[in-house]
Amino acid sequence: MFKPAHYLKKFHAKYADPAELEKLLKEANETSWVNLLNTKDVAHWDCGEIRALGQPTLNAWVLTEATQDRRVFERNPYFWHVDSNGRQLPYVDRVVNNLAIDSAATLNAVMAGKVTLAGGNNVSLSDMPVLVQTAAQFNRKIFTTGSFNYPTMLFLNLDYEYDKEGSVWQKLITDPERRFGQAIAAAMDPNEVNKTIFFGKFGQPFMNATGPDLEKANSLLDALGLDKRGSDGLRLGPDGQPFIFRITFNTEAPETAPIAELLKEQIQKSGLHVELEVVDGTLWDQRRSANEIMASLKWNDGEAWATGISEDYLPNHKGPWSPMTWLYYSTGGKQGRQPPAYVKEFYDLHTARKAYPPESDKGMEIYNKLYKWMSDNYVMIPVVGHQVKPNSVDARLRNLPNDGSPFDLDVYINAEGYWFAAK
């Protein structure tokens, strides 16, 4: 969102004092000023990361302490908002974010009243019964909101094994009729996910989530050459060998693992052998960039695409659906895979959209074509309907969104109006 030149010049060889830059490189254990600059050029969504220490900010709080298990933000004395009485915001002086080891530890801390505010990325709807049970004891307010994010999506990687001769995956995924993506969508049951994991609170299925229709899924898979079965009753590939549909994910949200298990059960009813692979965040990033992921589970900022606030529909920004053509596009053709004609259509639409304000008539016209392209080509399939997020907060906290508000809570970016009542 912004690039503070006076700060970033300290890490750029063209502008920095050589001796000072050398000192900074040693402190950061870096040998390249380019790497150091890229590390210090922190995007707005990473303003709570350790590497953001010292970066200027327009936010209400400034990061002053950052360790592996704790982040501290202090009130920004130069923050640019005032309230209706002319008092400078934010009201809250200090925000402390303690990072728990796992989701169970987070839930225990919230239930014990040790957390002022926990939103939908910290607790799951499946936790609501126990949160409600302890709310009165620890003076908590429990309510739900919509979300800035789309729910978990299943991403299919168009580039996986693109450079492997005779790849069964490439034969399936490049089918001009997109029958494999259609079959997967038909085998999935977003309403079952909603009822089983989210108490039926999520919205209706959307985009290309059309299932369950096992008859359609089986017919499409048969037509693709997956019509023969092995001794285990599961489908063989067109090459006569066992075919494994591998879904990779990391457990960044408490509901991801149960969604994955339910999805496996649903898709396997069509006869496909589904294998789940859980990796940590670091390995996830490495595997994504190396084009080693066949299919994946990940959320994204779909509710913000139309406004232009987020573009994480891009092919390697959340779930990788075409990381090698993105590398080609972002390096001007110097690296990666030249997009096939149908993928080039996506890039042409994405580029053309830049010429107009996102929510202008022309901007929306192009965006709608872009959205339709993503849906028609099954690069991502919603696992469930639009999200509803739970929130557990200290009942003394004021200026919170109302129950049922369209977007969930965001502590360090837009909570400058929060304040504490005496009781």
Secondary structure as GFF3:
##gff-version 3
##sequence-region A 1 423
A	DSSP	alpha_helix	5	8	.	.	.	ID=ss1
A	DSSP	three_ten_helix	9	11	.	.	.	ID=ss2
A	DSSP	alpha_helix	18	27	.	.	.	ID=ss3
A	DSSP	alpha_helix	33	40	.	.	.	ID=ss4
A	DSSP	three_ten_helix	44	46	.	.	.	ID=ss5
A	DSSP	three_ten_helix	50	52	.	.	.	ID=ss6
A	DSSP	beta_strand	61	67	.	.	.	ID=ss7
A	DSSP	beta_strand	70	75	.	.	.	ID=ss8
A	DSSP	beta_strand	94	98	.	.	.	ID=ss9
A	DSSP	alpha_helix	103	111	.	.	.	ID=ss10
A	DSSP	beta_strand	117	118	.	.	.	ID=ss11
A	DSSP	three_ten_helix	125	127	.	.	.	ID=ss12
A	DSSP	alpha_helix	128	135	.	.	.	ID=ss13
A	DSSP	beta_strand	140	145	.	.	.	ID=ss14
A	DSSP	beta_strand	150	156	.	.	.	ID=ss15
A	DSSP	alpha_helix	168	173	.	.	.	ID=ss16
A	DSSP	alpha_helix	179	187	.	.	.	ID=ss17
A	DSSP	alpha_helix	190	198	.	.	.	ID=ss18
A	DSSP	alpha_helix	214	223	.	.	.	ID=ss19
A	DSSP	beta_strand	244	249	.	.	.	ID=ss20
A	DSSP	alpha_helix	256	268	.	.	.	ID=ss21
A	DSSP	beta_strand	273	278	.	.	.	ID=ss22
A	DSSP	alpha_helix	281	289	.	.	.	ID=ss23
A	DSSP	beta_strand	295	300	.	.	.	ID=ss24
A	DSSP	three_ten_helix	302	304	.	.	.	ID=ss25
A	DSSP	alpha_helix	323	330	.	.	.	ID=ss26
A	DSSP	alpha_helix	341	353	.	.	.	ID=ss27
A	DSSP	alpha_helix	361	376	.	.	.	ID=ss28
A	DSSP	beta_strand	380	382	.	.	.	ID=ss29
A	DSSP	beta_strand	389	394	.	.	.	ID=ss30
A	DSSP	beta_strand	397	398	.	.	.	ID=ss31
A	DSSP	alpha_helix	411	414	.	.	.	ID=ss32
A	DSSP	beta_strand	419	420	.	.	.	ID=ss33
###
